[in-house]
Amino acid sequence: LAAAGLDYDAPEQTIAFAPRFRPEDFTAFLTFADGWGTISQRIEENQRTVTLRAARGQLKLRVLRLAWNGTTPPKAKAKHHAGPVQVTCTDGWLELRFAEPVKITESRPLEIEL
């Protein structure tokens, strides 16, 4: 967990993710309330992609916090999620807040492009 900079809060449906080891191409095992899966980050040129996949069970996510060096929040595109995403930037974190919790399942991963 230390290399992933990963913090999961099930009651709050929040994940904070700040990979410290090779953040440009990083994947970590993730356990959640009723299952497990992976969280990964790929950084190529000017694009950052964060993907959450459930291998078993489902993950409900209301807030995703990502380590962020900038001061201005980028545009975020969430694949497999139709609802609005509020993006804010404070204290070295980029916070993506979903209007309704996202259900991440084996057949419906969540992919965020920044």
KELUMVO-75651 format. One record per atom (N, C-alpha, C): residue number from 1; residue in one letter; chain; x, y, z. Coordinates in nm, 2 decimals. Example, Ala and Ser with C-alpha at 12.3 -4.5 7.8 and 13.67 -1.06 7.14 Angstrom:
SITE  num  residuo  cadena  x  y  z
SITE  1  a  A  1.32  -0.57  0.78
SITE  1  a  A  1.23  -0.45  0.78
SITE  1  a  A  1.32  -0.33  0.78
SITE  2  s  A  1.28  -0.22  0.71
SITE  2  s  A  1.37  -0.11  0.71
SITE  2  s  A  1.29  0.00  0.79
***
This chain:
SITE  num  residuo  cadena  x  y  z
SITE  1  l  A  0.08  -0.12  0.00
SITE  1  l  A  0.00  0.00  0.00
SITE  1  l  A  0.08  0.13  0.00
SITE  2  a  A  0.20  0.12  0.06
SITE  2  a  A  0.29  0.24  0.07
SITE  2  a  A  0.33  0.28  -0.07
SITE  3  a  A  0.37  0.19  -0.16
SITE  3  a  A  0.42  0.22  -0.29
SITE  3  a  A  0.30  0.28  -0.37
SITE  4  a  A  0.18  0.23  -0.34
SITE  4  a  A  0.06  0.28  -0.42
SITE  4  a  A  0.01  0.41  -0.37
SITE  5  g  A  0.04  0.45  -0.25
SITE  5  g  A  -0.01  0.57  -0.19
SITE  5  g  A  -0.16  0.56  -0.19
SITE  6  l  A  -0.21  0.44  -0.15
SITE  6  l  A  -0.35  0.40  -0.16
SITE  6  l  A  -0.43  0.41  -0.03
SITE  7  d  A  -0.54  0.48  -0.03
SITE  7  d  A  -0.62  0.48  0.09
SITE  7  d  A  -0.77  0.47  0.05
SITE  8  y  A  -0.83  0.36  0.10
SITE  8  y  A  -0.97  0.33  0.07
SITE  8  y  A  -1.06  0.35  0.19
SITE  9  d  A  -1.17  0.43  0.18
SITE  9  d  A  -1.26  0.45  0.29
SITE  9  d  A  -1.40  0.40  0.24
SITE  10  a  A  -1.44  0.28  0.28
SITE  10  a  A  -1.56  0.21  0.24
SITE  10  a  A  -1.68  0.29  0.27
SITE  11  p  A  -1.70  0.33  0.40
SITE  11  p  A  -1.82  0.41  0.44
SITE  11  p  A  -1.84  0.54  0.36
SITE  12  e  A  -1.73  0.61  0.33
SITE  12  e  A  -1.73  0.73  0.25
SITE  12  e  A  -1.73  0.71  0.10
SITE  13  q  A  -1.71  0.59  0.06
SITE  13  q  A  -1.70  0.55  -0.08
SITE  13  q  A  -1.59  0.64  -0.15
SITE  14  t  A  -1.47  0.64  -0.09
SITE  14  t  A  -1.36  0.73  -0.14
SITE  14  t  A  -1.24  0.65  -0.15
SITE  15  i  A  -1.16  0.68  -0.26
SITE  15  i  A  -1.03  0.62  -0.28
SITE  15  i  A  -0.93  0.74  -0.31
SITE  16  a  A  -0.82  0.74  -0.24
SITE  16  a  A  -0.71  0.83  -0.26
SITE  16  a  A  -0.60  0.75  -0.32
SITE  17  f  A  -0.53  0.80  -0.43
SITE  17  f  A  -0.43  0.72  -0.50
SITE  17  f  A  -0.32  0.81  -0.54
SITE  18  a  A  -0.20  0.78  -0.49
SITE  18  a  A  -0.08  0.86  -0.52
SITE  18  a  A  0.04  0.77  -0.54
SITE  19  p  A  0.05  0.69  -0.65
SITE  19  p  A  0.16  0.60  -0.67
SITE  19  p  A  0.30  0.67  -0.66
SITE  20  r  A  0.39  0.60  -0.58
SITE  20  r  A  0.52  0.66  -0.56
SITE  20  r  A  0.63  0.59  -0.64
SITE  21  f  A  0.60  0.46  -0.68
SITE  21  f  A  0.70  0.38  -0.76
SITE  21  f  A  0.65  0.38  -0.90
SITE  22  r  A  0.73  0.43  -0.99
SITE  22  r  A  0.70  0.43  -1.13
SITE  22  r  A  0.55  0.48  -1.16
SITE  23  p  A  0.52  0.60  -1.12
SITE  23  p  A  0.38  0.65  -1.13
SITE  23  p  A  0.34  0.66  -1.28
SITE  24  e  A  0.43  0.66  -1.37
SITE  24  e  A  0.39  0.67  -1.52
SITE  24  e  A  0.33  0.54  -1.57
SITE  25  d  A  0.35  0.43  -1.50
SITE  25  d  A  0.30  0.30  -1.54
SITE  25  d  A  0.29  0.21  -1.41
SITE  26  f  A  0.18  0.22  -1.34
SITE  26  f  A  0.16  0.16  -1.21
SITE  26  f  A  0.03  0.09  -1.20
SITE  27  t  A  0.03  -0.03  -1.14
SITE  27  t  A  -0.09  -0.11  -1.11
SITE  27  t  A  -0.08  -0.17  -0.97
SITE  28  a  A  -0.18  -0.16  -0.90
SITE  28  a  A  -0.19  -0.21  -0.76
SITE  28  a  A  -0.31  -0.30  -0.74
SITE  29  f  A  -0.30  -0.40  -0.65
SITE  29  f  A  -0.41  -0.48  -0.61
SITE  29  f  A  -0.49  -0.40  -0.51
SITE  30  l  A  -0.62  -0.41  -0.52
SITE  30  l  A  -0.71  -0.33  -0.44
SITE  30  l  A  -0.82  -0.42  -0.38
SITE  31  t  A  -0.83  -0.42  -0.25
SITE  31  t  A  -0.95  -0.49  -0.19
SITE  31  t  A  -1.05  -0.38  -0.14
SITE  32  f  A  -1.17  -0.42  -0.15
SITE  32  f  A  -1.28  -0.33  -0.11
SITE  32  f  A  -1.39  -0.41  -0.04
SITE  33  a  A  -1.49  -0.34  0.01
SITE  33  a  A  -1.59  -0.40  0.10
SITE  33  a  A  -1.64  -0.54  0.06
SITE  34  d  A  -1.67  -0.57  -0.06
SITE  34  d  A  -1.72  -0.70  -0.10
SITE  34  d  A  -1.65  -0.76  -0.22
SITE  35  g  A  -1.52  -0.73  -0.23
SITE  35  g  A  -1.45  -0.79  -0.35
SITE  35  g  A  -1.31  -0.74  -0.36
SITE  36  w  A  -1.25  -0.76  -0.48
SITE  36  w  A  -1.11  -0.71  -0.50
SITE  36  w  A  -1.10  -0.68  -0.65
SITE  37  g  A  -0.99  -0.61  -0.68
SITE  37  g  A  -0.96  -0.58  -0.82
SITE  37  g  A  -0.83  -0.51  -0.83
SITE  38  t  A  -0.82  -0.41  -0.93
SITE  38  t  A  -0.69  -0.34  -0.94
SITE  38  t  A  -0.72  -0.19  -0.97
SITE  39  i  A  -0.62  -0.11  -0.94
SITE  39  i  A  -0.62  0.03  -0.98
SITE  39  i  A  -0.49  0.06  -1.05
SITE  40  s  A  -0.50  0.13  -1.16
SITE  40  s  A  -0.38  0.15  -1.24
SITE  40  s  A  -0.38  0.29  -1.29
SITE  41  q  A  -0.25  0.34  -1.32
SITE  41  q  A  -0.23  0.47  -1.37
SITE  41  q  A  -0.13  0.46  -1.49
SITE  42  r  A  -0.16  0.52  -1.60
SITE  42  r  A  -0.07  0.53  -1.71
SITE  42  r  A  -0.06  0.68  -1.74
SITE  43  i  A  0.07  0.73  -1.76
SITE  43  i  A  0.09  0.87  -1.80
SITE  43  i  A  0.18  0.86  -1.93
SITE  44  e  A  0.12  0.92  -2.03
SITE  44  e  A  0.19  0.92  -2.16
SITE  44  e  A  0.17  1.06  -2.22
SITE  45  e  A  0.28  1.13  -2.25
SITE  45  e  A  0.28  1.27  -2.30
SITE  45  e  A  0.20  1.36  -2.21
SITE  46  n  A  0.09  1.41  -2.27
SITE  46  n  A  0.00  1.50  -2.19
SITE  46  n  A  -0.13  1.43  -2.14
SITE  47  q  A  -0.13  1.30  -2.13
SITE  47  q  A  -0.25  1.23  -2.09
SITE  47  q  A  -0.23  1.13  -1.98
SITE  48  r  A  -0.31  1.14  -1.88
SITE  48  r  A  -0.31  1.05  -1.76
SITE  48  r  A  -0.44  0.97  -1.76
SITE  49  t  A  -0.42  0.84  -1.75
SITE  49  t  A  -0.54  0.75  -1.74
SITE  49  t  A  -0.54  0.67  -1.62
SITE  50  v  A  -0.64  0.68  -1.54
SITE  50  v  A  -0.66  0.60  -1.42
SITE  50  v  A  -0.77  0.50  -1.44
SITE  51  t  A  -0.75  0.37  -1.41
SITE  51  t  A  -0.85  0.27  -1.43
SITE  51  t  A  -0.87  0.19  -1.31
SITE  52  l  A  -1.00  0.17  -1.27
SITE  52  l  A  -1.03  0.08  -1.16
SITE  52  l  A  -1.11  -0.03  -1.22
SITE  53  r  A  -1.07  -0.15  -1.18
SITE  53  r  A  -1.13  -0.28  -1.23
SITE  53  r  A  -1.17  -0.37  -1.11
SITE  54  a  A  -1.29  -0.42  -1.12
SITE  54  a  A  -1.33  -0.52  -1.02
SITE  54  a  A  -1.31  -0.66  -1.08
SITE  55  a  A  -1.24  -0.75  -1.01
SITE  55  a  A  -1.22  -0.88  -1.06
SITE  55  a  A  -1.33  -0.97  -0.99
SITE  56  r  A  -1.37  -0.93  -0.87
SITE  56  r  A  -1.48  -1.00  -0.80
SITE  56  r  A  -1.55  -0.90  -0.72
SITE  57  g  A  -1.69  -0.91  -0.72
SITE  57  g  A  -1.77  -0.82  -0.64
SITE  57  g  A  -1.79  -0.69  -0.71
SITE  58  q  A  -1.83  -0.59  -0.64
SITE  58  q  A  -1.85  -0.45  -0.69
SITE  58  q  A  -1.80  -0.35  -0.60
SITE  59  l  A  -1.75  -0.24  -0.65
SITE  59  l  A  -1.70  -0.13  -0.58
SITE  59  l  A  -1.79  -0.01  -0.60
SITE  60  k  A  -1.84  0.06  -0.50
SITE  60  k  A  -1.92  0.18  -0.51
SITE  60  k  A  -1.82  0.29  -0.48
SITE  61  l  A  -1.81  0.39  -0.57
SITE  61  l  A  -1.72  0.50  -0.55
SITE  61  l  A  -1.79  0.63  -0.57
SITE  62  r  A  -1.78  0.72  -0.48
SITE  62  r  A  -1.83  0.85  -0.48
SITE  62  r  A  -1.73  0.96  -0.51
SITE  63  v  A  -1.60  0.94  -0.45
SITE  63  v  A  -1.50  1.03  -0.47
SITE  63  v  A  -1.37  0.96  -0.50
SITE  64  l  A  -1.29  1.01  -0.60
SITE  64  l  A  -1.16  0.96  -0.63
SITE  64  l  A  -1.06  1.07  -0.62
SITE  65  r  A  -0.96  1.06  -0.53
SITE  65  r  A  -0.86  1.16  -0.51
SITE  65  r  A  -0.73  1.11  -0.57
SITE  66  l  A  -0.67  1.20  -0.65
SITE  66  l  A  -0.54  1.16  -0.72
SITE  66  l  A  -0.44  1.27  -0.69
SITE  67  a  A  -0.32  1.22  -0.66
SITE  67  a  A  -0.21  1.32  -0.64
SITE  67  a  A  -0.20  1.41  -0.76
SITE  68  w  A  -0.17  1.54  -0.74
SITE  68  w  A  -0.18  1.63  -0.85
SITE  68  w  A  -0.08  1.75  -0.82
SITE  69  n  A  0.01  1.77  -0.92
SITE  69  n  A  0.11  1.88  -0.90
SITE  69  n  A  0.06  2.02  -0.95
SITE  70  g  A  -0.04  2.02  -1.03
SITE  70  g  A  -0.09  2.14  -1.09
SITE  70  g  A  -0.18  2.22  -0.99
SITE  71  t  A  -0.21  2.34  -1.03
SITE  71  t  A  -0.30  2.43  -0.95
SITE  71  t  A  -0.44  2.44  -1.02
SITE  72  t  A  -0.45  2.40  -1.14
SITE  72  t  A  -0.57  2.41  -1.22
SITE  72  t  A  -0.62  2.27  -1.25
SITE  73  p  A  -0.75  2.24  -1.22
SITE  73  p  A  -0.80  2.11  -1.25
SITE  73  p  A  -0.82  2.09  -1.40
SITE  74  p  A  -0.78  1.98  -1.45
SITE  74  p  A  -0.79  1.95  -1.59
SITE  74  p  A  -0.94  1.90  -1.62
SITE  75  k  A  -0.97  1.89  -1.75
SITE  75  k  A  -1.10  1.83  -1.78
SITE  75  k  A  -1.08  1.68  -1.76
SITE  76  a  A  -1.19  1.62  -1.71
SITE  76  a  A  -1.18  1.48  -1.68
SITE  76  a  A  -1.29  1.41  -1.76
SITE  77  k  A  -1.26  1.30  -1.82
SITE  77  k  A  -1.36  1.22  -1.90
SITE  77  k  A  -1.37  1.08  -1.83
SITE  78  a  A  -1.48  1.05  -1.79
SITE  78  a  A  -1.50  0.92  -1.72
SITE  78  a  A  -1.58  0.82  -1.82
SITE  79  k  A  -1.50  0.72  -1.86
SITE  79  k  A  -1.57  0.62  -1.95
SITE  79  k  A  -1.65  0.53  -1.87
SITE  80  h  A  -1.76  0.48  -1.92
SITE  80  h  A  -1.86  0.39  -1.86
SITE  80  h  A  -1.93  0.46  -1.74
SITE  81  h  A  -1.94  0.59  -1.74
SITE  81  h  A  -2.01  0.66  -1.64
SITE  81  h  A  -2.08  0.78  -1.71
SITE  82  a  A  -2.21  0.78  -1.71
SITE  82  a  A  -2.28  0.89  -1.78
SITE  82  a  A  -2.31  1.01  -1.70
SITE  83  g  A  -2.29  1.01  -1.57
SITE  83  g  A  -2.33  1.12  -1.48
SITE  83  g  A  -2.22  1.23  -1.48
SITE  84  p  A  -2.25  1.34  -1.42
SITE  84  p  A  -2.15  1.45  -1.42
SITE  84  p  A  -2.04  1.42  -1.31
SITE  85  v  A  -1.93  1.48  -1.34
SITE  85  v  A  -1.81  1.46  -1.25
SITE  85  v  A  -1.76  1.60  -1.22
SITE  86  q  A  -1.76  1.63  -1.09
SITE  86  q  A  -1.71  1.76  -1.04
SITE  86  q  A  -1.56  1.74  -1.01
SITE  87  v  A  -1.48  1.83  -1.07
SITE  87  v  A  -1.33  1.82  -1.05
SITE  87  v  A  -1.28  1.94  -0.98
SITE  88  t  A  -1.21  1.92  -0.87
SITE  88  t  A  -1.15  2.03  -0.79
SITE  88  t  A  -1.01  2.00  -0.76
SITE  89  c  A  -0.93  2.10  -0.73
SITE  89  c  A  -0.79  2.08  -0.70
SITE  89  c  A  -0.75  2.16  -0.58
SITE  90  t  A  -0.70  2.09  -0.47
SITE  90  t  A  -0.66  2.15  -0.35
SITE  90  t  A  -0.55  2.07  -0.28
SITE  91  d  A  -0.45  2.14  -0.23
SITE  91  d  A  -0.35  2.08  -0.14
SITE  91  d  A  -0.28  1.96  -0.21
SITE  92  g  A  -0.24  1.97  -0.33
SITE  92  g  A  -0.17  1.86  -0.40
SITE  92  g  A  -0.26  1.74  -0.44
SITE  93  w  A  -0.39  1.76  -0.44
SITE  93  w  A  -0.48  1.65  -0.47
SITE  93  w  A  -0.58  1.70  -0.58
SITE  94  l  A  -0.61  1.62  -0.67
SITE  94  l  A  -0.72  1.64  -0.77
SITE  94  l  A  -0.84  1.55  -0.72
SITE  95  e  A  -0.95  1.61  -0.69
SITE  95  e  A  -1.06  1.54  -0.64
SITE  95  e  A  -1.17  1.53  -0.75
SITE  96  l  A  -1.21  1.41  -0.78
SITE  96  l  A  -1.32  1.38  -0.88
SITE  96  l  A  -1.44  1.33  -0.80
SITE  97  r  A  -1.55  1.41  -0.80
SITE  97  r  A  -1.66  1.38  -0.72
SITE  97  r  A  -1.78  1.35  -0.81
SITE  98  f  A  -1.83  1.23  -0.80
SITE  98  f  A  -1.94  1.18  -0.89
SITE  98  f  A  -2.08  1.22  -0.82
SITE  99  a  A  -2.17  1.27  -0.90
SITE  99  a  A  -2.30  1.31  -0.85
SITE  99  a  A  -2.37  1.19  -0.79
SITE  100  e  A  -2.36  1.07  -0.85
SITE  100  e  A  -2.41  0.95  -0.79
SITE  100  e  A  -2.30  0.85  -0.78
SITE  101  p  A  -2.30  0.76  -0.68
SITE  101  p  A  -2.19  0.67  -0.67
SITE  101  p  A  -2.18  0.58  -0.80
SITE  102  v  A  -2.05  0.56  -0.84
SITE  102  v  A  -2.03  0.48  -0.96
SITE  102  v  A  -2.02  0.33  -0.91
SITE  103  k  A  -2.08  0.24  -0.98
SITE  103  k  A  -2.07  0.10  -0.95
SITE  103  k  A  -1.97  0.04  -1.05
SITE  104  i  A  -1.86  0.00  -0.99
SITE  104  i  A  -1.75  -0.07  -1.07
SITE  104  i  A  -1.77  -0.22  -1.05
SITE  105  t  A  -1.79  -0.29  -1.16
SITE  105  t  A  -1.80  -0.43  -1.16
SITE  105  t  A  -1.70  -0.49  -1.26
SITE  106  e  A  -1.70  -0.63  -1.26
SITE  106  e  A  -1.61  -0.70  -1.35
SITE  106  e  A  -1.64  -0.66  -1.50
SITE  107  s  A  -1.77  -0.63  -1.53
SITE  107  s  A  -1.80  -0.60  -1.67
SITE  107  s  A  -1.80  -0.45  -1.70
SITE  108  r  A  -1.79  -0.37  -1.59
SITE  108  r  A  -1.80  -0.22  -1.60
SITE  108  r  A  -1.69  -0.15  -1.52
SITE  109  p  A  -1.56  -0.15  -1.58
SITE  109  p  A  -1.46  -0.08  -1.51
SITE  109  p  A  -1.48  0.07  -1.52
SITE  110  l  A  -1.41  0.14  -1.44
SITE  110  l  A  -1.41  0.29  -1.45
SITE  110  l  A  -1.28  0.34  -1.50
SITE  111  e  A  -1.28  0.41  -1.61
SITE  111  e  A  -1.16  0.47  -1.67
SITE  111  e  A  -1.17  0.62  -1.67
SITE  112  i  A  -1.08  0.69  -1.62
SITE  112  i  A  -1.07  0.83  -1.61
SITE  112  i  A  -0.96  0.88  -1.70
SITE  113  e  A  -0.99  0.97  -1.79
SITE  113  e  A  -0.88  1.03  -1.87
SITE  113  e  A  -0.87  1.18  -1.83
SITE  114  l  A  -0.75  1.22  -1.81
SITE  114  l  A  -0.72  1.36  -1.77
SITE  114  l  A  -0.62  1.42  -1.87
***
